[in-house]
Amino acid sequence: MQYNEIGKTGMKVSALSFGASSLGGVFHSVNEDRAIEAVNTAVESGMNFIDVSPYYGHYKAETVLGKALKHIPRDKYYLSTKVGRYGKDGVNIWDYSAKRAVESVYESMERLNIDHIDLINVHDIEFQGDMPEGLQKIVDETLPALIELKEKGVVSHVGVTDLQPENIKWVVEHVPEGTIEATLCFCHYSLNDEMLNDYFDFFEEHNVGIINASPFSMGLLSSRGAPDWHPAPQALKDACTRAARYCEEKGYPIEKLAVQYSISSPRIATTLFSSANPDNVKKNVAFADSPIDWNLVKEVQDIIGDQMRVRWKNS
């Protein structure tokens, strides 16, 4: 497994990392024992960065992950969680106030059975409202509250996450230099969308480490196809289905190519994938450790064609 530093944080993390959203039953029901085994398998396989959020499964993912972390030495992993996005009784809740952000950090530590968070992120900042008015609260209230926790030693590093990279860029430009040390952006460095290429220079100029997520583009790049709830337009779904079939004919699963492509850029510190199945964890580690077929990458992207970089709204 290759290891890269997240910006200038000093955290050297595995190129492929463990996203814990699946532990919350975000995609389908979860066997808790198998989910805990998946976390152990990830760490044993060399993944030393774990990302979660109170939003995933409306606190369930953090709770299940916390049970796993009880039995894993703290120096074996870096832990990232988030504030701003929550849920209760099946209803989504957004609260980017300073008060709720601070409360959330301490609540997360309790669920996770840890006394320190390596990276705390403001989760999906676009839900605070349209740019720039909505994002101003992130700048004026949420981030200063997290910086205070950093100064107290409760968290080590502060970041922001969003589907829309332009939102992240705006926030970085409107806070004191060094406030944001990392960003998590998903679905923009995958076989069908490499938009993060346009932002590498900017983030590097501001010492913001880049965390990529969802190498499978939330299921678009999979043999079974996108789930019914996927917000992508139908033309993009159809193009990715054609690409998956082509890979299958070549005897090279599109999932394998997707993982390999998403970890291929040295300018990305790590790419997160999520699974509550330890067998899937092992499979993806094996994909990451195998050489990529760049000719197949070109063929797949030619099939996706004019649907490359086609976007959708977060939900």
Order of alpha helices (4+ residues) and beta strands (2+ residues): beta-beta-beta-alpha-beta-alpha-beta-beta-beta-alpha-beta-alpha-alpha-beta-alpha-beta-alpha-beta-alpha-alpha-beta-alpha-alpha
